[in-house]
Amino acid sequence: MPKRYTDEFKMNSVELHKAGLKTPKQLSQEYGIGYSTVLKWCQDKKPAKSTGITPDDYKAQAKKMKQLEEENKILKKALSLLTRK
């Protein structure tokens, strides 16, 4: 069963890396985390070069856009039903 880490723990590890205090390899050895796991955490928090947003921000924006599109579709249907009468 995969080990779960809290968001706070992940963010602390990423902050240590960003500050230049620890390398991903050092974090992996010190905290007993898989090296690839630490790399993934660090890369997920980096902004994309072309857009300047992180993958997490992109996912949140895509989810919000999908929700708004569904609301828009519902409102259009409601408007067409109201204008028939």
C-alpha distance (Angstrom), angle and dihedral (degrees) to the residues before:
residue distance angle dihedral
M1 . . .
P2 3.83 . .
K3 3.77 117.3 .
R4 3.81 115.7 -115.8
Y5 3.78 123.1 -143.0
T6 3.80 126.7 -161.9
D7 3.79 119.4 -112.0
E8 3.80 89.1 -118.8
F9 3.81 91.2 55.9
K10 3.81 91.0 48.6
M11 3.79 92.7 48.6
N12 3.82 92.1 48.5
S13 3.80 90.3 51.9
V14 3.81 91.9 48.6
E15 3.80 91.3 47.7
L16 3.82 90.8 52.5
H17 3.80 88.5 52.9
K18 3.82 94.4 45.1
A19 3.79 91.6 49.8
G20 3.80 88.6 55.1
L21 3.80 92.7 -120.0
K22 3.80 96.1 118.4
T23 3.77 137.0 20.5
P24 3.80 119.6 -135.6
K25 3.80 88.4 -107.5
Q26 3.82 91.5 54.1
L27 3.81 91.5 47.7
S28 3.78 90.0 49.3
Q29 3.78 93.6 52.1
E30 3.80 96.5 40.2
Y31 3.81 97.5 49.2
G32 3.79 99.9 29.2
I33 3.79 94.0 -116.6
G34 3.78 123.8 143.6
Y35 3.79 112.4 -96.5
S36 3.80 92.4 -129.9
T37 3.80 89.7 51.0
V38 3.80 92.0 55.4
L39 3.81 91.0 46.8
K40 3.81 90.6 51.3
W41 3.80 91.8 51.2
C42 3.80 91.5 50.0
Q43 3.80 94.2 46.4
D44 3.83 94.2 46.3
K45 3.78 90.3 59.3
K46 3.80 96.0 50.1
P47 3.80 114.8 100.7
A48 3.78 116.3 -118.2
K49 3.80 111.0 -103.1
S50 3.79 96.3 -129.6
T51 3.81 100.1 40.6
G52 3.79 104.7 25.1
I53 3.82 94.0 -135.3
T54 3.79 128.4 112.2
P55 3.80 121.9 -118.1
D56 3.82 88.9 -111.0
D57 3.82 90.4 55.3
Y58 3.79 90.1 47.7
K59 3.81 91.9 52.6
A60 3.81 91.2 48.9
Q61 3.80 91.7 49.5
A62 3.81 92.2 47.6
K63 3.81 90.7 50.7
K64 3.81 91.5 49.5
M65 3.81 91.5 47.7
K66 3.80 91.5 51.6
Q67 3.81 90.4 50.2
L68 3.81 91.6 49.9
E69 3.81 91.8 48.3
E70 3.81 90.0 53.4
E71 3.81 91.2 49.0
N72 3.80 89.7 48.9
K73 3.81 90.8 51.3
I74 3.83 91.2 50.8
L75 3.79 92.0 48.5
K76 3.82 91.5 50.3
K77 3.80 90.3 52.8
A78 3.79 91.1 47.9
L79 3.80 91.3 49.7
S80 3.80 92.0 51.0
L81 3.82 90.7 50.4
L82 3.82 92.0 49.9
T83 3.80 94.9 47.9
R84 3.84 93.1 52.8
K85 3.80 93.2 70.4
